[in-house]
Amino acid sequence: MVSILIVAHSAQLAEGVRELVEQVSGGRVVIAAVGGDLDGGLGTSIEQVVSALRRIATPAGVLILADLKGAILSAEMALDEIGNIRAQISDAPLVEGAYLAAIEASVGATLEEVAAAALQAYTMHKLH
Amino acid sequence: MAETTVTIHHHHGLHARPAALLYRRTRQYQSTITIQNLNRPEYGELLISPINLLRLSVREGDEVRLRAIGEDADLAIADISTLISTNFGD
């Protein structure tokens, strides 16, 4: 089953998103959250992303969701460092993307399907 | 084809956990299963998927029409309406 990694500039933000999507995944999906720099400040740490990716790596793959561009850059560098791992970085908005990805992953969907579900967030407005 | 109309009593409507439970249950069937929020018919009849359940804005008290087309349609509709009428196990 595809696992999900949340990367945010704040540990609390990453953890909050993880808590939210953990509930909809019904405990079926492995979801990790990393945020903040190594000193506990705001930022993202490549080391933390590398270690989280190694922890939750699965043959089905990992979908990475990020809050801001800096988190994308850290994720890219982390993937470069690890090398051989099945993972994809999502361009989806963090909260909606993680929510949709977690539900899709929970039915045993492929990494491509989970990534596509996350990107569907761009097709809807939340104000109605 | 099988079809039923049910009222959503869950206080979250069809969002978050109930939406996820509903989607997971529909994926257990071969049939194509759609949903329409009869209180907001302008959103139309949509395939049950996580994004479509967000789009439909189903709230507590709304009535939804479920339709299934396929070999296991009757079983699917019976099972899904039970899931909803038992309030998703809450």
Backbone of each chain as ProteinMPNN parsed JSONL, in Angstrom:
{"seq_chain_A": "MVSILIVAHSAQLAEGVRELVEQVSGGRVVIAAVGGDLDGGLGTSIEQVVSALRRIATPAGVLILADLKGAILSAEMALDEIGNIRAQISDAPLVEGAYLAAIEASVGATLEEVAAAALQAYTMHKLH", "coords_chain_A": {"N_chain_A": [[0.84, -1.199, 0.0], [0.434, 2.248, -0.745], [2.363, 4.726, 0.896], [2.34, 7.846, 2.753], [3.964, 10.981, 2.893], [4.185, 13.883, 4.73], [5.467, 17.049, 4.355], [6.387, 19.94, 5.92], [6.922, 23.432, 6.799], [6.667, 23.853, 9.442], [6.703, 21.907, 12.345], [4.411, 21.49, 13.782], [2.411, 22.11, 11.958], [2.786, 20.113, 10.005], [2.275, 17.849, 11.562], [-0.355, 18.324, 12.32], [-1.726, 18.119, 9.884], [-1.172, 15.493, 9.352], [-2.56, 14.253, 11.457], [-5.214, 14.868, 10.765], [-5.567, 13.539, 8.26], [-4.968, 10.967, 8.893], [-7.194, 10.139, 10.252], [-9.149, 9.92, 8.219], [-8.031, 7.931, 6.719], [-8.423, 5.742, 8.164], [-6.553, 4.373, 9.638], [-5.323, 2.682, 7.901], [-3.298, 3.455, 6.253], [0.152, 4.197, 6.065], [1.374, 7.065, 7.413], [3.601, 9.696, 7.524], [5.002, 12.561, 9.163], [6.973, 15.406, 8.735], [8.553, 18.343, 9.895], [9.876, 21.652, 10.265], [13.177, 22.906, 11.139], [16.427, 21.443, 12.009], [17.044, 22.584, 14.431], [14.696, 23.009, 15.676], [13.375, 25.186, 14.778], [11.511, 27.119, 12.276], [11.238, 25.705, 9.048], [12.661, 23.351, 6.695], [14.15, 20.152, 6.873], [16.55, 18.373, 5.164], [17.744, 16.055, 6.097], [15.841, 15.083, 7.913], [13.75, 14.517, 6.2], [14.897, 12.553, 4.607], [15.288, 10.541, 6.518], [12.664, 9.999, 7.301], [11.575, 9.125, 4.881], [13.043, 6.802, 4.481], [12.06, 5.329, 6.561], [9.344, 4.908, 5.96], [9.244, 3.831, 3.47], [7.99, 1.803, 0.827], [7.327, -0.944, -1.389], [5.151, -0.25, -2.968], [5.281, 2.459, -3.032], [5.829, 5.98, -2.172], [3.943, 8.871, -1.562], [4.692, 12.24, -1.604], [3.769, 15.141, 0.059], [3.766, 18.67, 0.185], [4.118, 21.82, 1.967], [5.059, 24.418, 1.138], [7.166, 25.863, -1.43], [9.859, 25.558, -0.592], [9.819, 23.235, 0.867], [9.36, 21.4, -1.093], [11.768, 21.53, -2.461], [13.523, 20.507, -0.503], [12.502, 17.927, -0.369], [13.07, 17.009, -2.931], [15.865, 17.042, -2.868], [16.295, 15.205, -0.855], [15.317, 12.87, -2.032], [17.148, 12.594, -4.096], [19.403, 12.064, -2.594], [18.789, 9.628, -1.369], [18.353, 7.981, -3.56], [17.62, 5.036, -4.888], [14.455, 4.703, -4.669], [10.955, 4.242, -4.589], [9.042, 6.881, -5.207], [7.04, 9.859, -5.263], [6.72, 13.333, -5.784], [4.158, 15.516, -4.893], [2.288, 18.115, -6.486], [0.095, 19.103, -5.364], [-2.214, 21.106, -3.355], [-1.55, 21.254, 0.139], [-3.365, 20.388, 2.346], [-5.916, 19.592, 1.211], [-4.915, 17.921, -0.768], [-3.522, 15.947, 0.679], [-5.602, 14.846, 2.117], [-7.279, 13.76, 0.07], [-5.453, 12.001, -1.097], [-4.912, 10.232, 0.996], [-7.342, 8.908, 1.385], [-7.624, 7.648, -1.073], [-5.322, 6.066, -1.118], [-6.017, 4.36, 0.898], [-7.669, 2.445, -0.179], [-6.039, 0.767, -1.431], [-4.912, 1.703, -3.782], [-2.771, 2.431, -6.66], [0.487, 4.102, -6.782], [0.401, 6.018, -8.833], [-2.35, 6.391, -9.089], [-2.989, 7.39, -6.565], [-1.496, 9.728, -6.569], [-2.78, 11.081, -8.64], [-5.302, 11.418, -7.509], [-4.726, 13.228, -5.453], [-4.062, 15.505, -6.927], [-6.508, 16.176, -7.946], [-7.55, 17.972, -6.24], [-7.198, 20.493, -7.236], [-9.329, 20.807, -8.907], [-11.591, 21.555, -7.64], [-13.62, 23.928, -5.828], [-13.712, 25.221, -2.527], [-15.417, 27.014, -1.441], [-18.851, 27.507, -1.667]], "CA_chain_A": [[0.0, 0.0, 0.0], [1.195, 3.505, -0.849], [2.414, 5.529, 2.124], [2.274, 9.287, 2.513], [4.852, 11.811, 3.705], [3.829, 15.305, 4.797], [6.635, 17.882, 4.656], [5.951, 21.326, 6.11], [7.931, 24.274, 7.439], [6.443, 23.819, 10.884], [6.422, 20.547, 12.808], [3.005, 21.435, 14.198], [1.584, 22.077, 10.746], [2.909, 18.773, 9.417], [1.617, 16.912, 12.457], [-1.801, 18.595, 12.254], [-2.246, 17.536, 8.638], [-1.105, 14.036, 9.535], [-3.664, 13.87, 12.351], [-6.459, 14.971, 10.007], [-5.725, 12.532, 7.216], [-4.92, 9.668, 9.571], [-8.571, 9.799, 10.595], [-9.898, 9.439, 7.052], [-7.435, 6.701, 6.171], [-8.879, 4.652, 9.02], [-5.407, 3.635, 10.159], [-4.855, 1.717, 6.898], [-2.19, 4.001, 5.472], [1.277, 4.71, 6.853], [1.527, 8.495, 7.132], [4.622, 10.316, 8.37], [5.003, 14.02, 9.058], [8.194, 16.073, 9.199], [8.478, 19.789, 9.746], [10.814, 22.408, 11.075], [14.585, 22.577, 10.898], [16.998, 20.568, 13.042], [17.1, 23.302, 15.714], [13.341, 23.213, 16.188], [12.788, 26.395, 14.2], [10.742, 26.909, 11.06], [12.063, 25.325, 7.897], [12.593, 21.91, 6.427], [15.479, 19.558, 6.949], [16.72, 17.252, 4.233], [18.029, 14.848, 6.899], [14.589, 14.547, 8.466], [12.964, 13.953, 5.103], [15.572, 11.303, 4.239], [15.051, 9.497, 7.514], [11.245, 9.619, 7.24], [11.368, 8.339, 3.657], [13.595, 5.444, 4.683], [11.2, 4.647, 7.535], [8.013, 4.528, 5.45], [9.358, 3.344, 2.085], [7.303, 0.557, 0.555], [7.39, -1.231, -2.823], [4.062, 0.454, -3.66], [5.725, 3.836, -3.212], [5.501, 7.032, -1.199], [3.564, 10.16, -2.136], [5.157, 13.32, -0.727], [3.01, 16.385, -0.068], [4.546, 19.739, 0.804], [3.34, 23.044, 2.195], [5.565, 25.528, 0.317], [8.182, 25.43, -2.381], [11.082, 25.139, 0.1], [9.644, 21.836, 1.267], [9.524, 20.623, -2.338], [13.207, 21.459, -2.734], [14.099, 19.543, 0.444], [12.072, 16.573, -0.756], [13.831, 16.628, -4.131], [17.245, 16.731, -2.47], [16.253, 13.964, -0.077], [15.169, 11.751, -2.976], [18.455, 12.455, -4.766], [20.344, 11.458, -1.651], [18.451, 8.216, -1.144], [18.562, 7.242, -4.794], [16.678, 4.053, -5.379], [13.244, 4.577, -3.864], [9.781, 4.586, -5.397], [8.369, 8.01, -4.557], [6.639, 10.941, -6.147], [6.382, 14.57, -5.074], [2.9, 16.031, -5.418], [2.139, 19.561, -6.615], [-1.234, 19.418, -4.836], [-2.286, 21.856, -2.095], [-1.229, 20.283, 1.193], [-4.449, 19.789, 3.143], [-6.842, 18.867, 0.336], [-4.17, 16.871, -1.455], [-3.24, 14.853, 1.615], [-6.908, 14.248, 2.425], [-7.7, 12.921, -1.059], [-4.453, 10.943, -1.278], [-5.035, 9.24, 2.073], [-8.525, 8.065, 1.139], [-7.333, 6.81, -2.249], [-4.336, 5.06, -0.716], [-6.625, 3.402, 1.826], [-8.327, 1.351, -0.897], [-5.011, -0.044, -2.083], [-4.637, 2.239, -5.115], [-1.357, 2.529, -7.02], [1.081, 5.427, -6.558], [-0.108, 6.911, -9.875], [-3.748, 6.719, -8.762], [-2.991, 8.228, -5.357], [-0.987, 11.04, -6.992], [-3.837, 11.722, -9.433], [-6.363, 11.816, -6.579], [-4.269, 14.435, -4.76], [-4.109, 16.645, -7.855], [-7.909, 16.556, -8.18], [-7.85, 19.097, -5.355], [-7.23, 21.714, -8.047], [-10.536, 20.885, -9.724], [-12.771, 21.951, -6.867], [-13.582, 25.086, -4.943], [-14.368, 24.85, -1.259], [-16.485, 27.977, -1.167], [-19.87, 27.152, -2.655]], "C_chain_A": [[0.879, 1.254, 0.0], [1.209, 4.212, 0.515], [2.56, 7.004, 1.765], [3.229, 10.019, 3.451], [4.43, 13.274, 3.587], [5.099, 16.079, 5.163], [6.178, 19.332, 4.755], [7.042, 22.11, 6.824], [7.772, 24.335, 8.953], [6.082, 22.392, 11.281], [4.948, 20.412, 13.181], [2.067, 21.364, 13.002], [1.602, 20.669, 10.144], [2.132, 17.763, 10.255], [0.098, 17.089, 12.419], [-2.425, 17.984, 11.009], [-2.252, 16.008, 8.757], [-2.286, 13.537, 10.378], [-5.001, 13.847, 11.595], [-6.627, 13.814, 9.02], [-5.612, 11.104, 7.751], [-6.352, 9.198, 9.866], [-9.334, 9.265, 9.378], [-9.306, 8.163, 6.466], [-7.812, 5.499, 7.023], [-7.738, 3.796, 9.537], [-4.832, 2.644, 9.151], [-3.578, 2.16, 6.205], [-1.09, 4.49, 6.424], [1.498, 6.162, 6.453], [2.57, 9.061, 8.089], [4.588, 11.818, 8.144], [6.346, 14.537, 9.531], [8.053, 17.563, 8.942], [9.461, 20.467, 10.659], [12.251, 22.035, 10.752], [15.148, 21.789, 12.083], [17.088, 21.241, 14.409], [15.711, 23.553, 16.299], [12.69, 24.481, 15.673], [11.977, 26.067, 12.959], [11.68, 26.586, 9.902], [11.86, 23.861, 7.605], [14.011, 21.36, 6.414], [15.552, 18.344, 6.033], [16.945, 15.956, 5.012], [16.745, 14.218, 7.427], [13.741, 13.902, 7.374], [13.56, 12.6, 4.681], [15.207, 10.211, 5.235], [13.587, 9.055, 7.513], [10.978, 8.749, 6.006], [11.871, 6.914, 3.834], [12.676, 4.633, 5.587], [9.923, 4.12, 6.868], [8.048, 4.003, 4.016], [8.664, 1.999, 1.947], [7.399, 0.302, -0.948], [6.305, -0.487, -3.613], [4.409, 1.923, -3.877], [5.264, 4.786, -2.113], [5.061, 8.271, -1.968], [3.941, 11.245, -1.132], [4.32, 14.564, -1.004], [3.706, 17.466, 0.747], [3.701, 20.989, 1.0], [3.763, 24.17, 1.258], [6.735, 25.02, -0.512], [9.47, 24.925, -1.704], [11.017, 23.674, 0.507], [9.787, 20.917, 0.062], [11.023, 20.438, -2.622], [13.882, 20.466, -1.791], [13.742, 18.116, 0.06], [12.858, 16.105, -1.97], [15.263, 16.234, -3.756], [17.3, 15.432, -1.674], [16.15, 12.756, -1.0], [16.468, 11.506, -3.739], [19.43, 11.703, -3.875], [20.072, 9.966, -1.468], [18.687, 7.384, -2.402], [17.427, 6.319, -5.141], [15.467, 3.87, -4.461], [12.068, 4.973, -4.754], [9.006, 5.678, -4.659], [8.03, 9.069, -5.586], [6.308, 12.162, -5.301], [5.146, 15.153, -5.727], [2.903, 17.551, -5.451], [0.822, 20.025, -5.971], [-1.154, 20.323, -3.605], [-2.246, 20.867, -0.924], [-2.444, 19.609, 1.835], [-5.391, 18.968, 2.266], [-6.143, 17.687, -0.341], [-3.923, 15.677, -0.548], [-4.525, 14.1, 1.957], [-7.325, 13.277, 1.316], [-6.746, 11.745, -1.257], [-4.639, 9.847, -0.229], [-6.236, 8.33, 1.843], [-8.238, 7.111, -0.022], [-6.342, 5.702, -1.882], [-4.988, 3.97, 0.128], [-7.387, 2.292, 1.117], [-7.31, 0.512, -1.666], [-4.668, 0.426, -3.489], [-3.13, 2.309, -5.373], [-0.848, 3.944, -6.744], [0.549, 6.435, -7.584], [-1.542, 7.342, -9.559], [-3.828, 7.644, -7.549], [-2.527, 9.641, -5.716], [-2.055, 11.796, -7.774], [-4.965, 12.208, -8.531], [-5.984, 13.112, -5.874], [-4.408, 15.66, -5.658], [-5.536, 17.074, -8.192], [-8.322, 17.719, -7.285], [-7.945, 20.404, -6.147], [-8.534, 21.877, -8.812], [-11.763, 21.312, -8.921], [-12.537, 23.216, -6.053], [-14.22, 24.687, -3.629], [-15.453, 25.838, -0.85], [-17.589, 27.713, -2.179], [-21.009, 28.141, -2.694]], "O_chain_A": [[1.919, 1.307, 0.655], [0.186, 4.282, 1.196], [2.862, 7.357, 0.626], [3.298, 9.722, 4.644], [4.332, 13.823, 2.489], [5.731, 15.786, 6.178], [5.647, 19.889, 3.795], [7.97, 21.529, 7.386], [8.658, 24.82, 9.657], [5.257, 21.748, 10.633], [4.318, 19.383, 12.939], [1.061, 20.654, 13.025], [0.555, 20.11, 9.817], [1.416, 16.92, 9.715], [-0.646, 16.11, 12.48], [-3.51, 17.404, 11.063], [-3.189, 15.331, 8.331], [-2.921, 12.534, 10.05], [-5.809, 12.933, 11.763], [-7.686, 13.191, 8.951], [-6.102, 10.158, 7.135], [-6.669, 8.015, 9.743], [-10.073, 8.285, 9.482], [-10.002, 7.402, 5.794], [-7.548, 4.359, 6.64], [-7.932, 2.62, 9.842], [-3.953, 1.853, 9.494], [-2.857, 1.34, 5.635], [-1.369, 5.112, 7.448], [1.778, 6.456, 5.29], [2.447, 8.928, 9.307], [4.199, 12.29, 7.076], [6.817, 14.159, 10.603], [7.513, 17.99, 7.921], [9.837, 19.928, 11.7], [12.515, 20.985, 10.167], [14.431, 21.503, 13.042], [17.196, 20.563, 15.43], [15.579, 24.239, 17.313], [11.578, 24.82, 16.078], [11.774, 24.9, 12.624], [12.777, 27.135, 9.801], [10.996, 23.209, 8.191], [14.95, 22.035, 5.991], [14.737, 17.424, 6.113], [16.42, 14.902, 4.653], [16.572, 13.0, 7.399], [13.098, 12.875, 7.594], [12.834, 11.637, 4.434], [14.86, 9.095, 4.848], [13.297, 7.873, 7.701], [10.248, 7.761, 6.081], [11.232, 5.952, 3.408], [12.522, 3.423, 5.417], [9.474, 3.016, 7.173], [7.001, 3.758, 3.416], [8.741, 1.157, 2.841], [7.541, 1.254, -1.715], [6.505, -0.136, -4.776], [3.893, 2.558, -4.797], [4.442, 4.45, -1.261], [5.725, 8.681, -2.92], [3.562, 11.182, 0.038], [4.178, 14.989, -2.15], [4.176, 17.216, 1.857], [2.708, 21.201, 0.306], [2.911, 24.812, 0.645], [7.223, 23.906, -0.321], [10.096, 23.98, -2.184], [12.024, 22.966, 0.495], [10.274, 19.793, 0.181], [11.478, 19.349, -2.972], [14.718, 19.671, -2.221], [14.57, 17.21, 0.151], [13.269, 14.947, -2.04], [15.802, 15.243, -4.249], [18.244, 14.653, -1.807], [16.813, 11.741, -0.783], [16.842, 10.362, -3.998], [20.175, 10.834, -4.326], [20.994, 9.152, -1.419], [19.154, 6.247, -2.335], [16.388, 6.757, -5.633], [15.457, 2.999, -3.592], [12.158, 5.901, -5.558], [8.394, 5.427, -3.621], [8.657, 9.158, -6.642], [5.695, 12.047, -4.24], [5.076, 15.277, -6.949], [3.449, 18.199, -4.559], [0.482, 21.206, -6.031], [-0.151, 20.314, -2.892], [-2.831, 19.786, -0.989], [-2.528, 18.381, 1.857], [-5.636, 17.793, 2.539], [-6.708, 16.601, -0.469], [-4.096, 14.53, -0.96], [-4.53, 12.874, 2.07], [-7.676, 12.128, 1.582], [-7.178, 10.63, -1.55], [-4.531, 8.662, -0.544], [-6.16, 7.124, 2.076], [-8.565, 5.926, 0.036], [-6.505, 4.55, -2.286], [-4.578, 2.809, 0.088], [-7.724, 1.288, 1.745], [-7.684, -0.352, -2.459], [-4.187, -0.361, -4.304], [-2.322, 2.255, -4.446], [-1.63, 4.863, -6.503], [0.276, 7.583, -7.235], [-1.904, 8.505, -9.737], [-4.64, 8.569, -7.516], [-3.085, 10.628, -5.235], [-2.222, 13.004, -7.6], [-5.524, 13.281, -8.756], [-6.822, 13.999, -5.712], [-4.824, 16.725, -5.202], [-5.759, 18.189, -8.663], [-9.33, 18.377, -7.544], [-8.686, 21.311, -5.769], [-8.823, 22.963, -9.315], [-12.857, 21.417, -9.474], [-11.415, 23.526, -5.651], [-15.166, 23.9, -3.612], [-16.301, 25.531, -0.013], [-17.342, 27.69, -3.385], [-21.944, 27.975, -3.477]]}, "seq_chain_B": "MAETTVTIHHHHGLHARPAALLYRRTRQYQSTITIQNLNRPEYGELLISPINLLRLSVREGDEVRLRAIGEDADLAIADISTLISTNFGD", "coords_chain_B": {"N_chain_B": [[-29.947, -2.592, -12.522], [-29.868, -0.839, -9.424], [-31.418, 1.129, -6.91], [-31.72, 3.632, -4.383], [-33.033, 5.833, -1.856], [-31.711, 7.723, 0.716], [-31.468, 9.214, 3.999], [-29.012, 11.299, 5.398], [-27.686, 11.014, 8.53], [-25.47, 11.475, 9.992], [-23.427, 13.632, 11.954], [-21.324, 14.867, 10.709], [-22.123, 14.928, 8.121], [-21.546, 13.897, 4.751], [-18.64, 13.896, 4.975], [-15.106, 13.858, 5.686], [-14.453, 11.221, 7.886], [-16.929, 9.63, 7.497], [-17.24, 9.997, 4.688], [-14.929, 8.802, 3.702], [-15.305, 6.169, 4.607], [-17.594, 5.465, 3.177], [-16.674, 5.628, 0.512], [-14.666, 3.663, 0.566], [-16.241, 1.399, 0.997], [-17.789, 1.286, -1.351], [-15.864, 0.617, -3.181], [-15.582, -2.045, -2.864], [-17.259, -3.3, -4.548], [-18.172, -4.383, -7.864], [-19.892, -2.921, -9.351], [-20.845, 0.208, -10.916], [-21.196, 3.013, -9.027], [-23.258, 5.655, -8.164], [-24.006, 8.93, -6.782], [-26.367, 11.329, -5.702], [-27.0, 14.455, -4.322], [-29.972, 15.193, -3.056], [-30.837, 17.467, -1.876], [-29.283, 19.374, -2.947], [-29.548, 19.463, -5.859], [-28.399, 20.652, -8.039], [-25.739, 20.013, -8.205], [-25.658, 17.651, -9.465], [-25.57, 14.144, -10.564], [-23.112, 12.084, -9.417], [-20.205, 10.006, -9.734], [-19.264, 7.938, -7.001], [-16.646, 9.154, -5.286], [-13.682, 10.269, -3.553], [-13.167, 13.035, -4.151], [-15.546, 13.809, -5.418], [-17.365, 13.477, -3.372], [-16.615, 15.515, -1.692], [-17.33, 17.638, -3.342], [-20.119, 17.429, -3.396], [-21.167, 18.353, -1.03], [-22.71, 17.198, 1.139], [-24.753, 17.427, 3.87], [-25.663, 16.9, 7.359], [-28.889, 15.606, 7.602], [-29.494, 15.915, 4.937], [-30.872, 14.437, 1.956], [-29.898, 11.686, -0.005], [-29.594, 10.203, -3.235], [-28.803, 7.018, -4.227], [-27.317, 5.093, -6.756], [-26.739, 2.078, -8.469], [-25.061, 0.336, -11.006], [-24.589, -2.723, -12.448], [-23.389, -6.132, -12.011], [-23.442, -6.767, -9.282], [-25.179, -4.925, -8.235], [-27.587, -4.809, -6.638], [-26.777, -5.926, -4.225], [-24.744, -4.15, -3.519], [-26.111, -1.691, -3.174], [-27.82, -2.364, -1.074], [-25.976, -2.9, 0.951], [-24.571, -0.473, 1.193], [-26.629, 1.295, 1.873], [-27.244, 0.269, 4.35], [-24.882, 0.807, 5.733], [-25.045, 3.6, 5.83], [-27.487, 3.984, 7.171], [-26.943, 2.905, 9.616], [-25.412, 4.8, 10.619], [-22.67, 4.893, 10.026], [-21.379, 3.337, 11.847], [-21.025, 4.836, 14.114]], "CA_chain_B": [[-29.73, -1.351, -11.771], [-30.536, -0.728, -8.127], [-31.474, 2.54, -6.524], [-32.392, 3.896, -3.121], [-32.869, 7.191, -1.33], [-31.498, 7.66, 2.17], [-31.153, 10.48, 4.664], [-27.745, 11.249, 6.124], [-27.886, 11.493, 9.904], [-24.185, 11.712, 10.663], [-23.264, 15.076, 12.17], [-20.342, 15.396, 9.751], [-22.608, 14.767, 6.757], [-20.647, 12.956, 4.056], [-17.3, 14.464, 4.944], [-14.121, 13.222, 6.554], [-14.52, 9.77, 8.073], [-18.041, 8.997, 6.773], [-16.968, 10.0, 3.246], [-13.894, 7.789, 3.45], [-15.919, 4.843, 4.803], [-18.511, 5.23, 2.059], [-15.872, 5.353, -0.687], [-14.011, 2.345, 0.706], [-17.242, 0.347, 0.843], [-18.194, 1.162, -2.76], [-14.776, -0.005, -3.937], [-15.65, -3.502, -2.719], [-18.2, -3.823, -5.534], [-17.832, -4.181, -9.276], [-20.85, -1.996, -9.952], [-20.614, 1.648, -10.943], [-22.133, 3.532, -8.029], [-23.336, 7.125, -8.198], [-24.727, 9.578, -5.691], [-26.835, 12.693, -5.942], [-27.536, 15.119, -3.132], [-31.283, 15.693, -3.479], [-31.011, 18.817, -1.34], [-28.503, 20.255, -3.832], [-29.565, 18.719, -7.127], [-27.602, 21.351, -9.07], [-24.418, 19.396, -8.328], [-25.771, 16.516, -10.377], [-25.337, 12.773, -10.118], [-21.67, 11.889, -9.595], [-19.599, 8.762, -9.253], [-18.783, 8.085, -5.625], [-15.19, 9.227, -5.169], [-13.372, 11.256, -2.497], [-13.315, 14.426, -4.61], [-16.958, 14.089, -5.68], [-18.074, 13.601, -2.094], [-16.351, 16.887, -1.238], [-18.103, 18.54, -4.205], [-21.561, 17.319, -3.199], [-21.536, 19.095, 0.188], [-23.829, 16.549, 1.83], [-24.759, 17.739, 5.308], [-26.608, 16.158, 8.199], [-30.275, 15.886, 7.253], [-29.691, 15.876, 3.48], [-31.257, 13.159, 1.347], [-29.096, 11.364, -1.183], [-30.047, 9.069, -4.03], [-27.693, 6.15, -4.628], [-27.651, 4.217, -7.874], [-25.65, 1.175, -8.846], [-25.263, -0.416, -12.248], [-23.595, -3.788, -12.518], [-23.897, -7.426, -11.57], [-23.693, -6.807, -7.837], [-25.836, -3.658, -7.901], [-28.539, -4.945, -5.526], [-25.992, -6.159, -3.01], [-24.02, -2.916, -3.21], [-27.038, -0.673, -2.659], [-28.283, -2.816, 0.24], [-24.876, -2.773, 1.892], [-24.254, 0.947, 1.405], [-27.684, 1.949, 2.641], [-27.109, -0.154, 5.754], [-23.768, 1.578, 6.312], [-25.508, 4.957, 6.106], [-28.568, 3.997, 8.166], [-26.362, 2.596, 10.934], [-24.61, 5.981, 10.959], [-21.239, 4.613, 9.815], [-20.813, 2.674, 13.023], [-20.855, 5.766, 15.263]], "C_chain_B": [[-30.483, -1.395, -10.444], [-30.446, 0.72, -7.681], [-32.16, 2.671, -5.175], [-32.175, 5.351, -2.721], [-32.75, 7.104, 0.179], [-31.185, 9.052, 2.711], [-29.875, 10.302, 5.466], [-27.954, 11.834, 7.527], [-26.585, 11.798, 10.618], [-23.939, 13.208, 10.785], [-22.18, 15.683, 11.293], [-20.878, 15.396, 8.319], [-21.763, 13.717, 6.057], [-19.294, 13.622, 3.864], [-16.4, 13.654, 5.862], [-14.357, 11.721, 6.671], [-15.697, 9.103, 7.357], [-17.797, 8.937, 5.26], [-15.955, 8.912, 2.894], [-14.476, 6.38, 3.581], [-16.829, 4.492, 3.626], [-17.725, 4.865, 0.8], [-15.23, 3.971, -0.605], [-15.013, 1.216, 0.47], [-17.627, 0.169, -0.634], [-17.116, 0.461, -3.586], [-14.764, -1.532, -3.802], [-16.567, -4.143, -3.767], [-17.747, -3.515, -6.946], [-18.695, -3.091, -9.908], [-20.337, -0.562, -9.97], [-21.658, 2.28, -10.027], [-22.088, 5.062, -8.019], [-24.162, 7.638, -7.03], [-25.183, 10.952, -6.147], [-27.394, 13.244, -4.642], [-28.866, 15.763, -3.532], [-31.578, 17.07, -2.898], [-30.206, 19.846, -2.134], [-28.394, 19.605, -5.206], [-28.704, 19.37, -8.21], [-26.209, 20.753, -9.221], [-24.439, 18.137, -9.186], [-25.504, 15.169, -9.732], [-23.885, 12.423, -10.435], [-21.25, 10.504, -9.119], [-19.125, 8.968, -7.817], [-17.256, 8.02, -5.625], [-14.89, 10.275, -4.104], [-13.608, 12.691, -2.949], [-14.787, 14.753, -4.855], [-17.757, 14.219, -4.39], [-17.804, 14.977, -1.475], [-17.221, 17.87, -2.022], [-19.578, 18.576, -3.833], [-22.068, 18.031, -1.95], [-22.741, 18.485, 0.896], [-23.717, 16.805, 3.327], [-25.76, 16.849, 6.039], [-28.032, 16.574, 7.808], [-30.547, 15.867, 5.756], [-30.098, 14.468, 3.037], [-30.383, 12.915, 0.138], [-29.731, 10.191, -1.922], [-28.824, 8.301, -4.514], [-28.166, 5.249, -5.752], [-26.459, 3.343, -8.201], [-26.034, 0.453, -10.125], [-24.167, -1.458, -12.336], [-24.173, -5.057, -11.941], [-24.227, -7.478, -10.094], [-24.417, -5.55, -7.341], [-26.758, -3.759, -6.678], [-27.81, -5.082, -4.2], [-25.299, -4.861, -2.559], [-24.938, -1.884, -2.574], [-27.535, -1.065, -1.268], [-27.209, -2.561, 1.299], [-24.595, -1.297, 2.222], [-25.375, 1.634, 2.18], [-27.676, 1.509, 4.095], [-25.993, 0.63, 6.448], [-24.238, 2.982, 6.702], [-26.562, 4.953, 7.221], [-28.061, 3.61, 9.55], [-25.345, 3.666, 11.327], [-23.108, 5.713, 10.952], [-20.564, 4.021, 11.048], [-20.604, 3.589, 14.215], [-22.082, 5.711, 16.184]], "O_chain_B": [[-31.593, -1.922, -10.36], [-29.511, 1.439, -8.036], [-33.074, 1.91, -4.86], [-31.247, 6.008, -3.193], [-33.584, 6.489, 0.843], [-30.71, 9.933, 1.995], [-29.679, 9.283, 6.128], [-28.345, 12.99, 7.683], [-26.594, 12.324, 11.731], [-24.203, 13.967, 9.852], [-22.124, 16.904, 11.148], [-20.175, 15.814, 7.399], [-21.312, 12.757, 6.683], [-18.862, 13.877, 2.74], [-16.864, 12.876, 6.696], [-14.452, 11.027, 5.659], [-15.495, 8.102, 6.669], [-18.115, 7.932, 4.623], [-16.115, 8.195, 1.906], [-14.179, 5.503, 2.77], [-16.829, 3.36, 3.145], [-18.068, 3.91, 0.104], [-15.244, 3.208, -1.57], [-14.695, 0.211, -0.166], [-17.774, -0.957, -1.109], [-17.42, -0.209, -4.573], [-14.043, -2.224, -4.521], [-16.646, -5.367, -3.867], [-17.045, -2.536, -7.2], [-18.29, -2.431, -10.864], [-19.506, -0.171, -9.149], [-22.859, 2.103, -10.229], [-21.026, 5.671, -7.885], [-24.904, 6.898, -6.385], [-24.48, 11.648, -6.88], [-28.164, 12.578, -3.951], [-28.886, 16.757, -4.258], [-32.473, 17.766, -3.377], [-30.429, 21.049, -2.004], [-27.307, 19.245, -5.659], [-28.324, 18.718, -9.182], [-25.559, 20.956, -10.246], [-23.396, 17.62, -9.584], [-25.249, 15.065, -8.532], [-23.475, 12.463, -11.595], [-21.861, 9.918, -8.225], [-18.643, 10.044, -7.462], [-16.658, 6.986, -5.92], [-15.756, 11.089, -3.782], [-14.19, 13.483, -2.208], [-15.234, 15.855, -4.535], [-18.717, 14.986, -4.326], [-18.674, 15.537, -0.809], [-17.778, 18.81, -1.455], [-20.222, 19.62, -3.937], [-23.266, 18.285, -1.823], [-23.694, 19.195, 1.217], [-22.725, 16.45, 3.964], [-26.575, 16.153, 5.433], [-28.328, 17.764, 7.701], [-31.704, 15.809, 5.341], [-29.726, 13.465, 3.646], [-30.148, 13.824, -0.659], [-30.326, 9.303, -1.311], [-27.924, 8.869, -5.132], [-29.271, 4.709, -5.71], [-25.317, 3.801, -8.209], [-27.173, 0.019, -10.302], [-22.979, -1.139, -12.305], [-25.299, -5.071, -11.444], [-25.176, -8.148, -9.688], [-24.284, -5.161, -6.181], [-26.717, -2.906, -5.792], [-28.162, -4.456, -3.201], [-25.278, -4.531, -1.373], [-24.593, -1.273, -1.562], [-27.66, -0.215, -0.386], [-27.496, -2.074, 2.392], [-24.407, -0.933, 3.383], [-25.107, 2.464, 3.048], [-28.055, 2.277, 4.98], [-26.136, 1.059, 7.592], [-23.881, 3.492, 7.764], [-26.538, 5.808, 8.106], [-28.686, 3.952, 10.553], [-24.534, 3.476, 12.233], [-22.369, 6.247, 11.779], [-19.362, 4.178, 11.264], [-20.057, 3.16, 15.231], [-22.128, 6.414, 17.193]]}, "name": "protein", "num_of_chains": 2, "seq": "MVSILIVAHSAQLAEGVRELVEQVSGGRVVIAAVGGDLDGGLGTSIEQVVSALRRIATPAGVLILADLKGAILSAEMALDEIGNIRAQISDAPLVEGAYLAAIEASVGATLEEVAAAALQAYTMHKLHMAETTVTIHHHHGLHARPAALLYRRTRQYQSTITIQNLNRPEYGELLISPINLLRLSVREGDEVRLRAIGEDADLAIADISTLISTNFGD"}
